[in-house]
């Protein structure tokens, strides 16, 4: 029961309900308190920003600048591609032999025995040390050369020591030429872009190889046996166990000339002239 201002109880007027703990909204005229409450609620929902280091920010700017410059001819990406050869079918080195001296790395069906020397700079890179998909081919040729030399030397010994040494000299020279062809890079292509030295007319003749994901020069072709693109492709020689291309064509010709001279020396000198002189 409530009371009046003079202290007498007011009959029939209910007492106000006790407070329940709920917040009573501020009056409509109090704009300051409403604005403060809304700002407090909004500020509590904002997540803190991630502050990056100054060094990382600079690295991102440098990478972005490099990416922009790489779109221009002669940009940094083209220079890096010249130093580091890439190929879609290049596999990682998994085994090492002779205390890490030989680290075979597969590119298609080709095997690079010394990848550190092969993938070096233009001045220090070496095309030697690349095996084809059929290494038994040159082995068979060398065994045939050994058998022929054994028969030739037996006949040459009847003529004299000088003729015998000459036959062994031909044998060693032919073996060297055989190894030089079979273990040399035939001209594998690693062109991620058309070189700047190529003119406009010649650049239009370059093709894109969908198998290797590289550019193919006009005289190149994709070898199905080697499973790579060969620059200056001539043919695939099963006896050499590899392709004959731009980088081993001269060595292939020298090998054929060497064993042909060896054969002519045997027929002309050992069988005919030397045999009759000895008699």
VMD Tcl script that draws the C-alpha trace (Angstrom):
set ca {
  {0.00 0.00 0.00}
  {1.40 3.40 -0.96}
  {1.19 6.62 1.00}
  {0.37 10.12 0.06}
  {2.50 13.20 0.52}
  {1.01 13.84 3.94}
  {1.76 10.35 5.17}
  {-1.79 8.89 4.94}
  {-2.16 5.71 3.11}
  {-3.73 5.86 -0.36}
  {-6.57 3.40 -0.63}
  {-6.88 1.34 -3.82}
  {-3.49 2.30 -5.37}
  {-1.14 -0.68 -5.85}
  {2.47 -0.45 -4.85}
  {5.12 -0.27 -7.62}
  {6.75 -3.61 -8.45}
  {10.21 -4.27 -7.02}
  {13.22 -3.95 -9.39}
  {13.97 -7.18 -11.33}
  {17.60 -6.48 -12.23}
  {16.90 -5.63 -15.85}
  {18.40 -2.49 -17.30}
  {15.89 0.21 -17.94}
  {16.47 1.92 -21.31}
  {17.47 5.53 -21.01}
  {14.94 8.15 -21.77}
  {14.48 9.23 -25.36}
  {15.96 12.57 -24.75}
  {19.29 11.23 -23.43}
  {21.17 10.88 -26.78}
  {24.61 10.94 -25.20}
  {24.20 7.70 -23.25}
  {22.67 5.85 -26.28}
  {25.49 6.91 -28.58}
  {28.09 5.84 -26.02}
  {26.48 2.41 -25.63}
  {26.35 1.84 -29.40}
  {29.98 2.89 -29.88}
  {31.04 0.56 -27.04}
  {29.23 -2.40 -28.64}
  {30.70 -1.65 -32.09}
  {34.22 -1.27 -30.76}
  {34.04 -4.61 -28.96}
  {33.33 -6.42 -32.24}
  {36.37 -5.04 -34.14}
  {39.15 -7.61 -34.44}
  {42.74 -6.47 -33.95}
  {44.79 -5.96 -37.10}
  {47.79 -8.18 -37.80}
  {50.90 -6.08 -37.71}
  {53.56 -7.25 -40.19}
  {57.23 -6.76 -39.74}
  {58.87 -4.03 -41.75}
  {61.28 -6.50 -43.33}
  {58.48 -8.78 -44.54}
  {56.69 -5.78 -46.02}
  {59.80 -4.81 -47.94}
  {60.24 -8.36 -49.23}
  {56.66 -8.37 -50.53}
  {57.29 -5.09 -52.32}
  {60.45 -6.48 -53.90}
  {58.67 -9.66 -55.03}
  {55.86 -7.62 -56.53}
  {58.38 -5.45 -58.37}
  {60.16 -8.55 -59.71}
  {56.86 -10.01 -60.89}
  {56.09 -6.78 -62.73}
  {59.54 -6.58 -64.30}
  {59.39 -10.25 -65.33}
  {56.63 -9.38 -67.78}
  {59.04 -7.15 -69.69}
  {61.62 -8.60 -72.14}
  {64.95 -9.03 -70.46}
  {63.39 -8.97 -66.99}
  {64.84 -10.79 -63.98}
  {62.81 -13.93 -64.62}
  {64.33 -14.41 -68.05}
  {67.82 -14.04 -66.59}
  {67.04 -16.59 -63.89}
  {65.70 -19.04 -66.48}
  {68.93 -18.78 -68.39}
  {70.92 -19.83 -65.33}
  {68.52 -22.43 -63.96}
  {67.09 -24.84 -66.48}
  {63.59 -26.13 -65.78}
  {61.58 -28.90 -67.36}
  {58.12 -30.28 -66.75}
  {59.41 -33.87 -66.70}
  {62.40 -33.25 -64.45}
  {62.55 -35.54 -61.43}
  {64.35 -35.01 -58.14}
  {67.65 -36.67 -57.30}
  {66.90 -39.70 -55.12}
  {70.16 -41.69 -55.19}
  {73.86 -40.88 -55.03}
  {76.86 -42.98 -55.99}
  {80.60 -42.78 -55.25}
  {80.19 -40.44 -52.25}
  {77.91 -38.07 -54.13}
  {80.08 -37.81 -57.25}
  {77.29 -39.21 -59.45}
  {73.75 -37.98 -58.77}
  {71.48 -39.33 -61.52}
  {68.56 -37.07 -62.36}
  {65.85 -38.09 -64.80}
  {64.46 -35.72 -67.43}
  {61.93 -37.68 -69.41}
  {63.74 -40.89 -70.36}
  {67.15 -39.20 -70.29}
  {69.51 -39.51 -67.31}
  {71.83 -36.69 -66.26}
  {74.73 -38.16 -64.29}
  {76.24 -34.85 -63.12}
  {73.32 -32.40 -62.67}
  {75.43 -29.85 -60.80}
  {77.78 -29.50 -63.79}
  {75.01 -29.73 -66.36}
  {72.75 -27.12 -64.76}
  {75.57 -24.69 -64.00}
  {76.10 -21.29 -65.56}
  {76.52 -20.96 -69.30}
  {80.30 -20.79 -68.93}
  {80.67 -23.66 -66.44}
  {77.93 -26.02 -67.71}
  {79.04 -29.20 -69.43}
  {76.98 -31.17 -71.99}
  {78.85 -34.35 -71.11}
  {77.40 -36.99 -68.78}
  {73.91 -37.56 -70.26}
  {72.66 -41.09 -70.94}
  {69.91 -41.97 -73.38}
  {67.02 -44.36 -72.77}
  {68.89 -47.40 -74.17}
  {72.41 -47.50 -72.68}
  {72.92 -51.10 -73.82}
  {73.14 -49.88 -77.42}
  {76.65 -48.38 -77.14}
  {77.71 -51.32 -74.96}
  {76.86 -53.72 -77.80}
  {78.75 -51.51 -80.26}
  {81.81 -51.51 -77.98}
  {81.72 -55.30 -77.60}
  {81.54 -55.61 -81.39}
  {84.52 -53.27 -81.66}
  {86.46 -55.39 -79.13}
  {85.75 -58.60 -81.05}
  {86.78 -57.03 -84.36}
  {89.98 -55.62 -82.84}
  {90.87 -59.04 -81.43}
  {90.69 -60.59 -84.91}
  {92.49 -57.69 -86.56}
  {95.35 -57.71 -84.04}
  {95.94 -61.42 -84.58}
  {96.44 -60.74 -88.28}
  {98.44 -57.55 -87.65}
  {100.93 -59.32 -85.37}
  {102.13 -61.35 -88.34}
  {103.14 -58.09 -90.06}
  {104.93 -56.26 -87.27}
  {104.75 -54.46 -83.97}
  {104.07 -51.07 -85.59}
  {101.00 -52.39 -87.41}
  {99.75 -53.96 -84.17}
  {100.16 -50.72 -82.23}
  {98.36 -48.84 -84.98}
  {95.41 -51.20 -84.68}
  {95.27 -50.65 -80.91}
  {95.42 -46.92 -81.53}
  {92.40 -47.11 -83.83}
  {90.60 -49.19 -81.22}
  {91.19 -46.63 -78.45}
  {90.24 -43.71 -80.70}
  {86.98 -45.39 -81.78}
  {86.14 -46.17 -78.16}
  {86.69 -42.55 -77.18}
  {84.47 -41.33 -80.00}
  {81.77 -43.83 -79.06}
  {81.73 -42.68 -75.44}
  {81.73 -39.05 -76.53}
  {78.52 -39.59 -78.50}
  {76.67 -41.90 -76.09}
  {77.38 -39.78 -72.96}
  {76.78 -36.35 -74.49}
  {73.66 -34.20 -74.37}
  {72.02 -34.37 -77.82}
  {70.42 -30.95 -77.29}
  {67.60 -31.17 -74.75}
  {65.37 -28.08 -74.81}
  {64.71 -26.08 -71.62}
  {63.28 -22.92 -73.18}
  {60.68 -21.45 -70.82}
  {60.50 -18.48 -73.16}
  {61.78 -17.54 -76.61}
  {65.34 -16.15 -76.33}
  {65.79 -12.43 -76.88}
  {68.41 -13.06 -79.58}
  {65.80 -14.66 -81.83}
  {64.43 -12.29 -84.45}
  {60.77 -11.63 -85.10}
  {60.47 -13.79 -88.23}
  {62.28 -16.72 -86.64}
  {60.37 -16.32 -83.38}
  {57.12 -17.00 -85.22}
  {58.47 -20.42 -86.20}
  {58.97 -21.49 -82.60}
  {56.39 -23.97 -81.31}
  {54.99 -24.85 -77.90}
  {55.36 -28.51 -76.85}
  {52.40 -29.72 -74.82}
  {54.36 -32.77 -73.64}
  {57.33 -30.88 -72.17}
  {55.66 -27.49 -71.54}
  {58.55 -25.64 -73.17}
  {59.19 -23.71 -76.38}
  {60.56 -25.76 -79.25}
  {62.95 -24.21 -81.82}
  {62.18 -24.52 -85.53}
  {64.70 -27.35 -86.07}
  {63.63 -29.19 -82.91}
  {61.27 -32.12 -82.42}
  {59.83 -34.14 -79.57}
  {61.44 -37.61 -79.46}
  {59.06 -40.31 -78.28}
  {61.98 -42.55 -77.25}
  {63.76 -39.91 -75.14}
  {60.46 -38.24 -74.12}
  {62.06 -34.78 -74.41}
  {62.38 -32.14 -77.11}
  {65.71 -32.21 -78.95}
  {67.14 -29.11 -80.60}
  {68.45 -29.79 -84.10}
  {66.81 -33.24 -84.09}
  {68.28 -35.55 -86.76}
  {67.23 -39.08 -85.78}
  {67.16 -41.55 -82.92}
  {70.07 -44.02 -83.05}
  {69.50 -47.24 -81.13}
  {73.21 -48.12 -81.49}
  {74.17 -44.92 -79.65}
  {71.24 -45.35 -77.25}
  {70.24 -41.71 -77.62}
  {69.07 -39.07 -80.07}
  {71.37 -37.40 -82.55}
  {70.85 -33.67 -82.35}
  {72.56 -30.32 -82.39}
  {75.05 -30.95 -79.57}
  {76.26 -34.44 -80.52}
  {75.89 -34.52 -84.29}
  {79.55 -33.66 -84.93}
  {80.68 -36.32 -82.46}
  {78.43 -38.85 -84.19}
  {80.02 -38.06 -87.56}
  {83.53 -38.31 -86.08}
  {82.76 -41.73 -84.62}
  {81.53 -43.04 -87.97}
  {84.58 -41.63 -89.71}
  {86.90 -43.21 -87.11}
  {85.62 -46.78 -87.48}
  {85.46 -46.41 -91.27}
  {89.16 -45.44 -91.30}
  {89.86 -48.37 -89.00}
  {88.08 -50.72 -91.40}
  {89.88 -49.29 -94.44}
  {93.25 -49.66 -92.68}
  {92.50 -53.28 -92.02}
  {91.46 -54.13 -95.57}
  {94.04 -52.02 -97.41}
  {97.12 -52.47 -95.21}
  {96.69 -55.54 -93.01}
  {95.02 -57.83 -95.58}
  {96.54 -56.57 -98.85}
  {99.68 -54.43 -98.80}
  {101.18 -55.44 -95.46}
  {100.49 -59.13 -96.01}
  {102.27 -59.15 -99.39}
  {105.19 -57.05 -98.11}
  {105.74 -59.48 -95.27}
  {105.90 -62.37 -97.70}
}
mol new
graphics top color blue
foreach p $ca { graphics top sphere $p radius 0.5 }
foreach p [lrange $ca 0 end-1] q [lrange $ca 1 end] { graphics top cylinder $p $q radius 0.2 }
display resetview
